[in-house]
Amino acid sequence: MESVTVSTKYQVVIPLKIRKLLGVKAGQKMHVIAYDNRVVLIPVRPIQEARGSLKGMNTDGFREEEDEARP
């Protein structure tokens, strides 16, 4: 587990090992979420990177019956 120190400007440095693991680049945007007494940083990725990520997913039961009846 890596540890960081919060600076007087409330900034932290993401350790190199974590940056490499997640592919985080300088200047990249991050979503910051407070969750269950934690701070979670999520790298913002272009929507194009998600293309094809749900291929083969079973979608049975996800649509409303009225939607299925529409032409």
C-alpha positions as CSV (number, residue, x, y, z in Angstrom):
1,M,0.0,0.0,0.0
2,E,1.3,3.4,-0.9
3,S,1.0,6.5,1.3
4,V,1.0,10.1,0.4
5,T,1.0,13.4,2.3
6,V,-1.5,16.2,1.7
7,S,0.3,19.5,1.1
8,T,-0.7,22.8,2.5
9,K,-2.6,23.4,-0.8
10,Y,-4.5,20.1,-0.2
11,Q,-2.6,18.5,-3.1
12,V,-1.3,14.9,-3.2
13,V,1.1,13.2,-5.6
14,I,-0.1,9.9,-7.1
15,P,2.8,7.4,-6.6
16,L,4.7,6.4,-9.8
17,K,3.7,2.7,-9.4
18,I,0.0,3.6,-9.3
19,R,0.3,6.1,-12.2
20,K,2.0,3.4,-14.4
21,L,-0.6,0.8,-13.3
22,L,-3.5,3.0,-14.3
23,G,-1.8,4.8,-17.2
24,V,-2.4,8.3,-15.6
25,K,-0.7,11.1,-17.5
26,A,0.2,14.6,-16.4
27,G,-2.7,17.0,-17.0
28,Q,-5.3,14.2,-17.2
29,K,-8.6,14.9,-15.6
30,M,-9.8,12.8,-12.7
31,H,-13.3,12.4,-11.1
32,V,-13.1,12.8,-7.3
33,I,-15.7,11.0,-5.3
34,A,-16.2,10.8,-1.5
35,Y,-17.3,7.2,-0.8
36,D,-17.7,5.4,2.5
37,N,-15.2,7.7,4.3
38,R,-12.7,7.5,1.5
39,V,-11.5,9.7,-1.4
40,V,-11.7,7.9,-4.7
41,L,-9.9,9.2,-7.9
42,I,-11.2,7.9,-11.2
43,P,-9.3,8.7,-14.4
44,V,-11.6,10.4,-17.0
45,R,-11.3,8.4,-20.2
46,P,-12.7,9.3,-23.6
47,I,-16.0,7.6,-24.3
48,Q,-14.4,6.0,-27.4
49,E,-12.3,3.8,-25.2
50,A,-15.5,2.1,-23.9
51,R,-16.5,1.0,-27.5
52,G,-17.0,-2.7,-27.6
53,S,-16.5,-3.2,-23.9
54,L,-20.0,-4.7,-23.4
55,K,-19.8,-7.0,-26.5
56,G,-21.5,-10.3,-25.8
57,M,-23.4,-9.0,-22.7
58,N,-26.8,-10.7,-22.1
59,T,-29.4,-8.0,-22.4
60,D,-32.5,-10.2,-21.8
61,G,-34.8,-8.6,-19.3
62,F,-33.3,-5.1,-19.5
63,R,-36.0,-3.5,-21.7
64,E,-39.5,-2.5,-20.6
65,E,-42.3,-4.6,-22.1
66,E,-43.8,-1.6,-23.7
67,D,-40.5,-0.8,-25.4
68,E,-40.3,-4.3,-26.8
69,A,-43.8,-4.0,-28.3
70,R,-42.9,-0.9,-30.3
71,P,-42.0,-1.3,-33.9
